[in-house]
Amino acid sequence: MPIQGLNLEPREDTSVSLEQNHTADIIVPSVASDEEFRVLGYLPDYQNISIGSPGLEGSIAISNKPQGPMSLEMGDVLRSIPPKPYADALVQNFLDDVNYHYYSLYPPAFSQDYAVWWAGKSSGQPLTPEFTCLLLRVCACSLAFLDAKACQKLETDLGESTRSLSERYHLAAQRLSNTILPGQGGLIQVQQLFLTAFWFKTEARFIESWHALSSTIHEAQELGMHKGSFKSGISEFDQEMRKRIWCLLYCWDWQFAIFLSRPCIIHSAYCSFELPNMRLECSEEQLELPSPITHVLFQAQLGRALSHIPGVIGGTVPSAHAATVQQEVEKWFASFPPAYRITNPDSQWDTDYRYVTLQRHQLHAIGYMTRLIPLKTYLTKCETDIPDNEKIFQSTAVECSLKLMETSHKLLECILPANAKFHYATFMIFDTAAFLCSAILHDRNRNLPQRGDVIETIRLALNVIEMLRPLTKTAALCYPVLAKIAATIPLPSERVTQDSKPPESSNGGSKTPSQSRKDLDEYPANAANIADEANSPGLSGAGIYGPIPLELPTSAMVPLPTSGLGDLSSLDLGELSRIWDWETLDLDLSSMPPAF
């Protein structure tokens, strides 16, 4: 792959000069400095400084402190940074693709500081540890989202696997980051700490990601980013950036709580923050084009609405509040701009601005997942155990599950192949399919709403997650668990394909991750449509979902051997056990007759 240089756009100087405080002429007793107050545990007042610029002039990449001996940690990081052509390629890949997942960096600002960092490094100027950490985090995260050709070139030229490089960059940045005192790294430190949480989540290390998120939130609070208003003296650019980052941290926090059963870190009752105005990217020629941060703002709005429902702050949504949650999500859906609408979205930007499609499906998936949370209990009960006045919720739960699976399928379609590690789609497919398995197992009378579609959806989930196993740790963790659960229900034999041989590479061996990447990169125009299997009587119409850029192995279309329900007691969830409780599926069905 030809290495492309960065297109570095100039940006306006957003640093703020501190005006002379004329009251200093008045003789007053000595007052403790910010650092002295910090020792006592008080948060200093950062409202009158530009958090994006530690010095009065110059770039945040260059230190304004007197140059001293280089620390061991900084030396280690500088040796870890790849040569500039490769760093350029990784940075460009991050800004062009990965950054749009959450838009934690403003590309023009980062690009300018990146150029200054390299110039400073070449001329021997002292570099700030926080920006150096941020650069290495960008490289580490970018490596996880390269396409097959870029991976192959990088591994050939640098003589190391991209996975090993990513891990090495992460560890080097971590050591340097540990030398930065709380509150001393400004906005850049918050951004690089967030990318730490992002990297952990990409690697399916969810607990470490949550702890990294906690550190990021506390660092942001040290800077007063949780406050709802700013005093004079801080630039409009810095105000907007701190609002954006705090919104992003708030979104991650409430979604960790609801989706991954972690306690909330931010207490909404004790923080009031303003939403960003999203005008940084505003263009008079394209007024209706959504800002790349729009999806974060909408997620923050949903989190705020949910925080008023009892139980949500504690990380749970009781079934008693199911109707309230449905209403809030429907109102939220209705507030979307045309490009993100649920039905008939405005697709005029989809070709030239790919992030619009990605973020549309991302918002839809989060909305349906939120709707489903309080309804899951109705998928894990026998019909006789559901009160008559609540039976409608089971039908709603099934409908919501199928919509979530369809949306997750579309999300995968637009992120594959390079973004296979974007965890949302894979985890949502796994979680929803597991609960649909429970619904089938509890369906003793075989009258579950849309039962045929539910069974086919489970099959499709197995197909997709199996294909993703070599590419993402999330799928590698989820597939054995889902396969074990799904093995307890027989899938219709009329949809079993004839070829049951395992997928093989051209030389007869099992497929390697790099070969699987190649399959995804070079899928033919007539790639297999997994919905073609949904053709048995009783299914609703011509297939459940549209095509996905995956060439599914034929073995994935064969039902797994059935096993006894008792085998589930020994189910090994591995890392999933810390974020996902399989007992909520209520699969102890030994006392009930089979549902098939």
VEXDREN-2710 file (C-alpha; in Angstrom, 1 decimal):
% VEXDREN-2710
k/r/px/py/pz
1/MET/0.0/0.0/0.0
2/PRO/1.5/3.3/-0.9
3/ILE/2.1/5.4/2.2
4/GLN/0.3/8.7/1.9
5/GLY/1.4/11.8/3.7
6/LEU/-1.0/13.7/5.9
7/ASN/-2.9/16.6/4.4
8/LEU/-2.2/19.0/7.3
9/GLU/-4.7/21.8/7.3
10/PRO/-3.7/25.0/9.1
11/ARG/-5.9/26.0/12.0
12/GLU/-6.5/29.3/13.7
13/ASP/-4.6/29.9/16.9
14/THR/-7.0/29.0/19.6
15/SER/-4.6/29.7/22.5
16/VAL/-5.7/32.4/24.9
17/SER/-3.3/35.0/26.3
18/LEU/-3.8/35.6/30.0
19/GLU/-4.4/39.2/30.7
20/GLN/-2.5/40.9/33.5
21/ASN/-4.5/40.8/36.7
22/HIS/-4.5/44.5/37.8
23/THR/-5.7/43.6/41.3
24/ALA/-2.2/42.2/41.9
25/ASP/-1.1/45.7/42.7
26/ILE/-3.1/45.6/45.9
27/ILE/-1.1/44.3/48.8
28/VAL/-2.9/41.3/50.3
29/PRO/-1.9/38.3/52.4
30/SER/-0.3/35.4/50.6
31/VAL/-2.9/33.1/49.1
32/ALA/-2.3/29.4/48.5
33/SER/-1.5/28.4/44.9
34/ASP/-3.5/26.0/42.8
35/GLU/-1.0/23.3/43.5
36/GLU/-1.1/23.9/47.3
37/PHE/-4.9/23.6/47.2
38/ARG/-4.6/20.4/45.1
39/VAL/-2.4/18.9/47.9
40/LEU/-5.4/19.5/50.3
41/GLY/-7.7/17.7/47.9
42/TYR/-9.5/20.7/46.4
43/LEU/-10.2/21.0/42.7
44/PRO/-8.3/24.0/41.3
45/ASP/-10.1/26.6/39.2
46/TYR/-9.2/25.9/35.6
47/GLN/-11.9/28.1/34.2
48/ASN/-9.6/31.0/33.3
49/ILE/-7.1/29.1/31.3
50/SER/-7.1/27.4/27.9
51/ILE/-7.1/23.7/28.6
52/GLY/-6.0/23.0/25.1
53/SER/-2.7/24.9/25.5
54/PRO/-0.4/24.5/28.4
55/GLY/1.8/27.4/27.4
56/LEU/1.0/31.0/26.5
57/GLU/2.1/30.4/23.0
58/GLY/3.1/27.6/20.7
59/SER/1.7/24.1/20.2
60/ILE/0.5/21.7/22.8
61/ALA/3.0/19.2/21.4
62/ILE/6.1/21.3/22.5
63/SER/6.8/21.7/26.2
64/ASN/7.3/25.2/27.6
65/LYS/9.3/23.9/30.5
66/PRO/13.1/24.3/30.7
67/GLN/14.6/21.3/28.9
68/GLY/16.2/18.8/31.2
69/PRO/17.3/15.2/31.0
70/MET/14.9/13.0/29.1
71/SER/13.0/10.6/31.2
72/LEU/13.4/6.9/30.7
73/GLU/9.7/6.6/29.9
74/MET/9.9/9.4/27.2
75/GLY/13.0/7.7/25.7
76/ASP/11.1/4.4/25.6
77/VAL/8.2/6.0/23.8
78/LEU/10.3/7.8/21.3
79/ARG/12.0/4.6/20.4
80/SER/8.6/3.0/20.0
81/ILE/7.2/5.5/17.6
82/PRO/7.3/4.1/14.1
83/PRO/9.3/5.9/11.4
84/LYS/7.4/8.9/10.1
85/PRO/6.0/7.4/6.8
86/TYR/4.4/4.6/8.8
87/ALA/3.2/7.0/11.6
88/ASP/1.7/9.2/8.9
89/ALA/-0.2/6.2/7.5
90/LEU/-1.5/5.1/10.9
91/VAL/-2.5/8.7/11.8
92/GLN/-4.3/9.2/8.5
93/ASN/-6.2/5.9/8.9
94/PHE/-7.3/6.9/12.4
95/LEU/-8.5/10.4/11.3
96/ASP/-10.1/9.1/8.1
97/ASP/-11.9/6.1/9.7
98/VAL/-11.4/5.1/13.3
99/ASN/-12.0/8.6/14.7
100/TYR/-15.5/8.7/13.4
101/HIS/-16.6/5.9/15.8
102/TYR/-16.6/8.5/18.6
103/TYR/-14.9/11.6/17.2
104/SER/-12.7/12.2/20.2
105/LEU/-10.2/14.2/18.2
106/TYR/-10.8/17.3/16.1
107/PRO/-8.7/16.4/12.9
108/PRO/-7.5/19.9/11.9
109/ALA/-6.2/20.6/15.4
110/PHE/-4.6/17.2/15.9
111/SER/-3.0/17.4/12.4
112/GLN/-1.3/20.7/13.1
113/ASP/0.0/19.6/16.4
114/TYR/1.2/16.3/14.9
115/ALA/3.2/18.3/12.3
116/VAL/4.7/20.5/15.1
117/TRP/5.5/17.4/17.1
118/TRP/7.6/15.9/14.4
119/ALA/9.3/19.2/13.7
120/GLY/10.1/19.6/17.4
121/LYS/11.4/16.0/17.6
122/SER/13.7/16.7/14.6
123/SER/15.1/19.9/16.1
124/GLY/15.6/18.4/19.6
125/GLN/12.9/20.5/21.3
126/PRO/11.3/19.2/24.5
127/LEU/8.1/17.3/23.7
128/THR/5.1/17.2/26.0
129/PRO/4.5/13.8/27.4
130/GLU/0.7/14.1/27.0
131/PHE/0.7/14.7/23.3
132/THR/3.4/12.1/22.8
133/CYS/1.1/9.6/24.6
134/LEU/-1.8/10.7/22.5
135/LEU/0.2/10.1/19.3
136/LEU/1.2/6.6/20.4
137/ARG/-2.4/5.8/21.4
138/VAL/-3.6/6.9/18.0
139/CYS/-1.1/4.5/16.4
140/ALA/-2.1/1.7/18.7
141/CYS/-5.8/2.1/18.0
142/SER/-5.3/2.6/14.3
143/LEU/-3.5/-0.7/14.0
144/ALA/-6.6/-2.6/15.0
145/PHE/-8.6/-1.2/12.1
146/LEU/-6.3/-1.6/9.1
147/ASP/-7.4/-3.4/6.0
148/ALA/-5.6/-6.6/5.0
149/LYS/-3.3/-4.9/2.5
150/ALA/-2.2/-2.2/4.9
151/CYS/-1.6/-4.9/7.6
152/GLN/0.5/-7.0/5.3
153/LYS/2.7/-4.1/4.2
154/LEU/3.2/-2.8/7.7
155/GLU/4.1/-6.3/9.0
156/THR/6.5/-6.9/6.2
157/ASP/8.2/-3.6/6.5
158/LEU/8.4/-3.4/10.3
159/GLY/8.9/-7.1/10.9
160/GLU/6.3/-7.5/13.6
161/SER/2.6/-8.4/13.6
162/THR/0.1/-5.5/13.9
163/ARG/-1.3/-7.1/17.1
164/SER/2.2/-7.1/18.7
165/LEU/2.9/-3.6/17.5
166/SER/-0.4/-2.3/19.0
167/GLU/0.3/-4.0/22.3
168/ARG/3.8/-2.6/22.4
169/TYR/2.6/1.0/21.6
170/HIS/-0.1/0.7/24.2
171/LEU/2.3/-0.4/27.0
172/ALA/4.9/2.3/26.2
173/ALA/2.2/5.0/26.2
174/GLN/0.9/3.6/29.5
175/ARG/4.3/3.9/31.2
176/LEU/4.7/7.5/30.0
177/SER/1.1/8.4/31.0
178/ASN/1.8/7.2/34.5
179/THR/4.4/10.0/34.9
180/ILE/1.8/12.7/34.3
181/LEU/0.3/14.1/37.5
182/PRO/-3.5/14.4/37.8
183/GLY/-4.7/17.7/36.3
184/GLN/-1.4/18.5/34.6
185/GLY/-1.9/17.2/31.1
186/GLY/-4.9/19.3/30.0
187/LEU/-7.5/18.2/27.5
188/ILE/-4.8/16.2/25.6
189/GLN/-4.3/14.0/28.6
190/VAL/-8.1/13.4/28.8
191/GLN/-8.1/12.5/25.1
192/GLN/-5.2/10.0/25.4
193/LEU/-6.8/8.4/28.5
194/PHE/-10.0/8.0/26.6
195/LEU/-8.2/6.2/23.7
196/THR/-6.8/3.9/26.4
197/ALA/-10.3/2.9/27.3
198/PHE/-11.1/2.6/23.5
199/TRP/-8.1/0.4/23.0
200/PHE/-9.1/-2.0/25.8
201/LYS/-12.6/-2.2/24.5
202/THR/-11.4/-3.0/21.0
203/GLU/-9.4/-5.8/22.5
204/ALA/-12.5/-7.1/24.3
205/ARG/-10.9/-6.3/27.7
206/PHE/-14.1/-4.7/28.9
207/ILE/-13.3/-4.5/32.6
208/GLU/-10.0/-2.8/32.0
209/SER/-11.8/-0.5/29.6
210/TRP/-14.2/0.5/32.3
211/HIS/-11.4/1.2/34.8
212/ALA/-9.6/3.3/32.1
213/LEU/-12.9/5.2/31.5
214/SER/-13.0/5.9/35.3
215/SER/-9.5/7.3/35.2
216/THR/-10.5/9.4/32.2
217/ILE/-13.6/10.8/33.9
218/HIS/-11.7/11.7/37.0
219/GLU/-9.0/13.5/34.9
220/ALA/-11.8/15.4/33.1
221/GLN/-13.3/16.4/36.5
222/GLU/-9.9/17.7/37.6
223/LEU/-10.2/20.1/34.7
224/GLY/-13.8/21.1/35.7
225/MET/-15.2/19.6/32.5
226/HIS/-18.3/18.4/34.4
227/LYS/-19.4/22.0/35.2
228/GLY/-22.2/23.5/33.2
229/SER/-20.7/26.9/32.5
230/PHE/-17.3/28.5/31.9
231/LYS/-15.9/31.8/33.1
232/SER/-14.5/34.3/30.7
233/GLY/-11.0/33.8/29.4
234/ILE/-11.4/30.4/27.7
235/SER/-11.6/30.3/23.9
236/GLU/-14.8/29.2/22.2
237/PHE/-12.8/26.4/20.6
238/ASP/-11.7/25.0/23.9
239/GLN/-15.2/25.4/25.4
240/GLU/-16.6/23.4/22.5
241/MET/-13.9/20.7/22.8
242/ARG/-14.4/20.2/26.5
243/LYS/-18.1/19.9/26.0
244/ARG/-17.6/17.3/23.3
245/ILE/-15.3/15.2/25.3
246/TRP/-17.5/15.3/28.4
247/CYS/-20.5/14.3/26.4
248/LEU/-18.5/11.4/25.0
249/LEU/-17.4/10.3/28.5
250/TYR/-21.0/10.6/29.7
251/CYS/-22.2/8.4/26.9
252/TRP/-19.7/5.7/27.6
253/ASP/-20.5/5.8/31.3
254/TRP/-24.3/5.2/30.9
255/GLN/-23.8/2.6/28.2
256/PHE/-21.4/0.7/30.3
257/ALA/-23.9/0.7/33.1
258/ILE/-26.9/-0.4/31.0
259/PHE/-25.3/-2.7/28.5
260/LEU/-22.4/-4.2/30.4
261/SER/-23.8/-4.1/34.0
262/ARG/-21.1/-1.8/35.4
263/PRO/-21.9/0.9/38.1
264/CYS/-22.2/4.5/36.9
265/ILE/-19.2/6.6/37.5
266/ILE/-20.8/10.0/36.7
267/HIS/-23.6/11.0/39.0
268/SER/-26.0/13.0/36.9
269/ALA/-27.5/14.7/40.0
270/TYR/-24.2/16.3/40.8
271/CYS/-23.2/17.5/37.3
272/SER/-24.9/19.8/34.9
273/PHE/-23.1/20.2/31.6
274/GLU/-23.9/21.9/28.3
275/LEU/-24.2/20.1/25.0
276/PRO/-21.8/21.1/22.3
277/ASN/-23.0/23.4/19.5
278/MET/-21.3/21.3/16.7
279/ARG/-20.4/24.5/14.7
280/LEU/-16.7/23.6/14.3
281/GLU/-17.4/21.7/11.1
282/CYS/-20.3/23.9/9.9
283/SER/-20.2/24.8/6.2
284/GLU/-22.5/27.3/4.5
285/GLU/-22.5/25.1/1.4
286/GLN/-23.6/22.0/3.4
287/LEU/-25.8/23.2/6.2
288/GLU/-27.8/20.0/6.5
289/LEU/-24.7/17.7/6.7
290/PRO/-24.5/16.3/10.2
291/SER/-21.5/17.1/12.2
292/PRO/-19.3/14.0/13.0
293/ILE/-20.0/14.6/16.7
294/THR/-23.8/14.6/16.2
295/HIS/-24.3/10.9/17.2
296/VAL/-22.5/11.6/20.5
297/LEU/-24.8/14.5/21.3
298/PHE/-27.9/12.3/20.7
299/GLN/-26.5/9.5/22.8
300/ALA/-25.9/12.0/25.6
301/GLN/-29.5/13.2/25.3
302/LEU/-30.8/9.7/25.6
303/GLY/-28.7/9.1/28.6
304/ARG/-30.0/12.2/30.3
305/ALA/-33.6/11.1/29.6
306/LEU/-33.0/7.6/31.0
307/SER/-31.3/9.0/34.1
308/HIS/-34.7/10.2/35.3
309/ILE/-36.2/6.7/35.2
310/PRO/-35.7/4.9/38.6
311/GLY/-33.1/2.2/38.5
312/VAL/-31.2/3.3/35.4
313/ILE/-28.5/5.1/37.4
314/GLY/-27.9/1.9/39.3
315/GLY/-27.2/0.1/36.0
316/THR/-30.6/-1.7/35.7
317/VAL/-33.9/-0.9/34.0
318/PRO/-36.7/-2.6/35.9
319/SER/-39.4/-4.3/33.8
320/ALA/-42.0/-2.1/35.6
321/HIS/-40.6/0.8/33.7
322/ALA/-40.6/-0.9/30.3
323/ALA/-43.3/1.3/28.9
324/THR/-41.6/4.5/30.1
325/VAL/-38.3/3.4/28.4
326/GLN/-40.2/2.6/25.2
327/GLN/-41.7/6.1/25.2
328/GLU/-38.4/7.8/25.8
329/VAL/-36.7/6.0/23.0
330/GLU/-39.5/6.7/20.6
331/LYS/-39.3/10.4/21.4
332/TRP/-35.6/10.2/20.9
333/PHE/-35.9/8.5/17.6
334/ALA/-38.4/11.2/16.5
335/SER/-35.8/13.9/17.3
336/PHE/-33.3/12.6/14.7
337/PRO/-32.3/14.9/11.8
338/PRO/-33.3/13.6/8.3
339/ALA/-30.0/11.8/7.7
340/TYR/-30.4/9.7/10.9
341/ARG/-34.2/9.0/10.7
342/ILE/-35.4/5.5/11.4
343/THR/-37.6/5.3/8.3
344/ASN/-36.6/6.7/5.0
345/PRO/-33.5/8.5/6.1
346/ASP/-32.0/11.1/3.8
347/SER/-29.1/9.3/2.1
348/GLN/-27.7/12.1/0.1
349/TRP/-24.5/12.2/2.2
350/ASP/-23.9/8.4/2.4
351/THR/-21.5/8.1/-0.5
352/ASP/-19.2/11.1/0.1
353/TYR/-19.4/11.1/4.0
354/ARG/-19.3/7.5/5.1
355/TYR/-19.5/8.4/8.7
356/VAL/-23.2/9.4/8.3
357/THR/-24.1/5.8/7.4
358/LEU/-22.0/4.4/10.3
359/GLN/-23.4/6.7/12.9
360/ARG/-27.0/6.3/11.6
361/HIS/-26.9/2.5/12.2
362/GLN/-25.0/3.1/15.5
363/LEU/-27.7/5.3/16.8
364/HIS/-30.5/2.9/15.7
365/ALA/-28.7/0.0/17.3
366/ILE/-28.3/1.8/20.6
367/GLY/-31.9/2.8/20.6
368/TYR/-33.2/-0.7/20.0
369/MET/-30.8/-2.1/22.5
370/THR/-32.0/0.4/25.1
371/ARG/-35.6/-0.5/24.4
372/LEU/-34.9/-4.2/24.7
373/ILE/-33.2/-4.0/28.1
374/PRO/-36.3/-3.9/30.3
375/LEU/-38.1/-6.3/27.9
376/LYS/-35.6/-9.1/28.2
377/THR/-37.4/-10.7/31.1
378/TYR/-40.3/-11.4/28.9
379/LEU/-38.1/-13.5/26.6
380/THR/-37.0/-15.7/29.5
381/LYS/-40.4/-16.7/30.8
382/CYS/-42.9/-19.3/29.8
383/GLU/-46.2/-18.0/28.5
384/THR/-48.1/-19.2/31.5
385/ASP/-45.8/-17.2/33.8
386/ILE/-46.6/-13.9/32.1
387/PRO/-49.7/-12.0/33.4
388/ASP/-52.3/-11.4/30.8
389/ASN/-51.9/-7.6/31.0
390/GLU/-48.1/-8.0/30.2
391/LYS/-48.3/-10.5/27.4
392/ILE/-48.1/-7.6/24.9
393/PHE/-44.5/-7.0/26.2
394/GLN/-43.4/-10.4/25.0
395/SER/-44.5/-9.5/21.4
396/THR/-42.8/-6.1/21.7
397/ALA/-39.6/-7.8/23.0
398/VAL/-39.5/-10.2/20.0
399/GLU/-40.2/-7.3/17.5
400/CYS/-37.5/-5.2/19.2
401/SER/-35.0/-8.0/19.1
402/LEU/-35.5/-8.6/15.4
403/LYS/-35.2/-4.9/14.6
404/LEU/-32.0/-4.8/16.7
405/MET/-30.6/-7.8/14.9
406/GLU/-31.4/-6.2/11.5
407/THR/-29.8/-2.9/12.5
408/SER/-26.7/-4.6/13.9
409/HIS/-26.5/-6.6/10.6
410/LYS/-26.5/-3.3/8.7
411/LEU/-23.9/-1.8/11.0
412/LEU/-21.6/-4.8/10.3
413/GLU/-22.3/-4.4/6.6
414/CYS/-21.0/-0.8/6.6
415/ILE/-17.9/-1.4/8.9
416/LEU/-16.5/-4.6/7.5
417/PRO/-13.9/-5.6/6.7
418/ALA/-11.4/-3.1/8.3
419/ASN/-13.6/-2.3/11.3
420/ALA/-14.5/-5.8/12.4
421/LYS/-13.2/-4.9/15.9
422/PHE/-15.9/-2.3/16.4
423/HIS/-17.5/-4.1/19.3
424/TYR/-21.0/-2.8/19.2
425/ALA/-22.4/-4.9/16.4
426/THR/-20.8/-8.2/17.5
427/PHE/-21.8/-7.9/21.1
428/MET/-25.4/-6.8/20.4
429/ILE/-25.8/-9.7/18.0
430/PHE/-24.5/-12.2/20.6
431/ASP/-26.5/-10.8/23.5
432/THR/-29.8/-10.6/21.5
433/ALA/-29.4/-14.1/20.0
434/ALA/-28.7/-15.6/23.4
435/PHE/-32.0/-14.1/24.7
436/LEU/-33.9/-15.3/21.6
437/CYS/-32.5/-18.8/22.3
438/SER/-34.0/-18.5/25.8
439/ALA/-37.3/-17.4/24.3
440/ILE/-37.5/-20.5/22.1
441/LEU/-36.6/-22.8/24.9
442/HIS/-39.4/-21.3/27.1
443/ASP/-41.9/-21.6/24.2
444/ARG/-43.5/-24.8/25.3
445/ASN/-46.6/-24.3/23.1
446/ARG/-44.6/-23.2/20.1
447/ASN/-46.6/-20.0/19.8
448/LEU/-43.9/-17.4/20.3
449/PRO/-44.6/-14.4/18.1
450/GLN/-42.6/-14.6/14.9
451/ARG/-41.1/-17.9/16.0
452/GLY/-39.8/-18.8/12.6
453/ASP/-38.0/-15.5/12.2
454/VAL/-36.6/-15.9/15.7
455/ILE/-35.1/-19.3/14.8
456/GLU/-33.6/-18.0/11.6
457/THR/-32.2/-15.0/13.3
458/ILE/-30.4/-17.2/15.8
459/ARG/-28.9/-19.1/12.8
460/LEU/-27.8/-15.9/11.2
461/ALA/-26.2/-14.7/14.4
462/LEU/-24.1/-17.9/14.6
463/ASN/-23.1/-17.5/11.0
464/VAL/-21.8/-14.0/11.4
465/ILE/-20.1/-14.4/14.8
466/GLU/-18.4/-17.6/13.6
467/MET/-17.0/-15.7/10.6
468/LEU/-15.7/-12.9/12.8
469/ARG/-14.0/-15.2/15.3
470/PRO/-10.5/-14.9/13.7
471/LEU/-10.8/-11.2/13.4
472/THR/-12.1/-9.9/16.8
473/LYS/-11.6/-11.1/20.3
474/THR/-15.2/-10.1/21.1
475/ALA/-16.5/-12.7/18.5
476/ALA/-13.9/-15.2/19.8
477/LEU/-15.3/-14.9/23.3
478/CYS/-19.0/-14.8/22.3
479/TYR/-19.1/-17.6/19.7
480/PRO/-18.4/-20.6/21.9
481/VAL/-21.0/-19.4/24.5
482/LEU/-23.7/-18.7/21.9
483/ALA/-23.0/-22.0/20.1
484/LYS/-23.4/-23.9/23.4
485/ILE/-26.7/-22.2/24.2
486/ALA/-28.0/-22.6/20.6
487/ALA/-27.0/-26.2/20.6
488/THR/-29.9/-26.9/23.0
489/ILE/-32.5/-26.0/20.4
490/PRO/-32.9/-27.9/17.1
491/LEU/-32.9/-25.7/14.0
492/PRO/-35.2/-26.8/11.1
493/SER/-33.5/-29.6/9.1
494/GLU/-34.9/-28.3/5.8
495/ARG/-32.5/-25.3/6.0
496/VAL/-29.4/-27.5/6.5
497/THR/-27.0/-27.2/3.6
498/GLN/-25.5/-30.2/2.0
499/ASP/-21.8/-29.4/2.5
500/SER/-20.7/-29.9/6.1
501/LYS/-17.0/-29.7/5.5
502/PRO/-15.1/-27.1/7.6
503/PRO/-13.7/-24.1/5.7
504/GLU/-10.3/-24.6/4.3
505/SER/-7.6/-22.4/2.8
506/SER/-6.3/-23.1/-0.6
507/ASN/-3.5/-25.3/0.8
508/GLY/-5.9/-27.5/2.7
509/GLY/-5.3/-26.1/6.1
510/SER/-7.6/-24.1/8.5
511/LYS/-8.0/-20.5/7.7
512/THR/-5.7/-18.1/9.5
513/PRO/-6.9/-14.6/10.7
514/SER/-5.0/-13.0/7.8
515/GLN/-6.7/-15.3/5.3
516/SER/-10.1/-14.5/6.8
517/ARG/-9.2/-10.8/6.5
518/LYS/-8.4/-11.4/2.8
519/ASP/-11.8/-13.2/2.3
520/LEU/-13.5/-10.1/3.7
521/ASP/-11.5/-7.7/1.7
522/GLU/-12.0/-9.5/-1.6
523/TYR/-15.5/-10.9/-1.4
524/PRO/-17.0/-11.2/-4.9
525/ALA/-19.9/-9.1/-6.2
526/ASN/-22.2/-12.1/-5.8
527/ALA/-21.2/-12.7/-2.1
528/ALA/-23.3/-15.2/-0.2
529/ASN/-26.5/-13.7/1.1
530/ILE/-27.2/-15.5/4.3
531/ALA/-30.8/-14.5/4.1
532/ASP/-31.1/-17.0/1.2
533/GLU/-31.5/-19.7/3.8
534/ALA/-34.6/-18.1/5.2
535/ASN/-36.9/-19.8/2.7
536/SER/-38.8/-22.4/4.8
537/PRO/-42.6/-22.1/5.3
538/GLY/-43.6/-19.9/8.2
539/LEU/-41.0/-17.3/7.7
540/SER/-42.0/-13.8/7.0
541/GLY/-41.3/-12.9/3.4
542/ALA/-38.2/-13.0/1.2
543/GLY/-35.5/-13.2/3.8
544/ILE/-34.8/-11.4/7.0
545/TYR/-31.8/-9.3/6.2
546/GLY/-30.0/-8.0/3.1
547/PRO/-26.5/-9.1/2.0
548/ILE/-23.5/-8.6/4.2
549/PRO/-19.9/-8.5/2.9
550/LEU/-19.1/-11.9/4.4
551/GLU/-18.4/-15.1/2.6
552/LEU/-19.9/-17.5/5.1
553/PRO/-18.4/-20.9/5.5
554/THR/-20.9/-23.6/4.6
555/SER/-20.3/-25.4/7.9
556/ALA/-21.8/-22.4/9.6
557/MET/-25.1/-23.1/8.0
558/VAL/-25.4/-26.5/9.7
559/PRO/-27.1/-26.8/13.1
560/LEU/-24.7/-27.6/15.8
561/PRO/-25.0/-31.0/17.6
562/THR/-27.6/-30.7/20.3
563/SER/-26.6/-31.1/23.9
564/GLY/-28.4/-31.5/27.1
565/LEU/-29.7/-28.5/29.0
566/GLY/-27.7/-29.7/32.0
567/ASP/-24.5/-29.1/30.2
568/LEU/-25.1/-25.4/30.5
569/SER/-24.3/-25.5/34.2
570/SER/-20.6/-26.0/33.2
571/LEU/-20.6/-23.2/30.7
572/ASP/-17.3/-21.4/30.7
573/LEU/-17.9/-17.8/29.9
574/GLY/-14.2/-16.7/30.3
575/GLU/-13.9/-12.9/30.3
576/LEU/-17.6/-12.6/29.5
577/SER/-18.5/-13.7/33.0
578/ARG/-17.4/-10.3/34.3
579/ILE/-19.8/-8.3/32.2
580/TRP/-22.5/-10.7/31.1
581/ASP/-24.6/-12.9/33.4
582/TRP/-25.9/-16.0/31.6
583/GLU/-28.1/-16.8/34.5
584/THR/-30.4/-14.0/33.4
585/LEU/-31.4/-16.2/30.5
586/ASP/-33.1/-18.6/33.0
587/LEU/-32.1/-21.7/31.2
588/ASP/-32.6/-24.1/34.2
589/LEU/-35.5/-25.8/32.4
590/SER/-35.2/-29.3/33.9
591/SER/-38.6/-29.1/35.4
592/MET/-40.4/-28.2/32.2
593/PRO/-41.2/-30.2/29.1
594/PRO/-39.1/-29.4/26.0
595/ALA/-40.2/-26.7/23.6
596/PHE/-39.7/-28.9/20.6
END
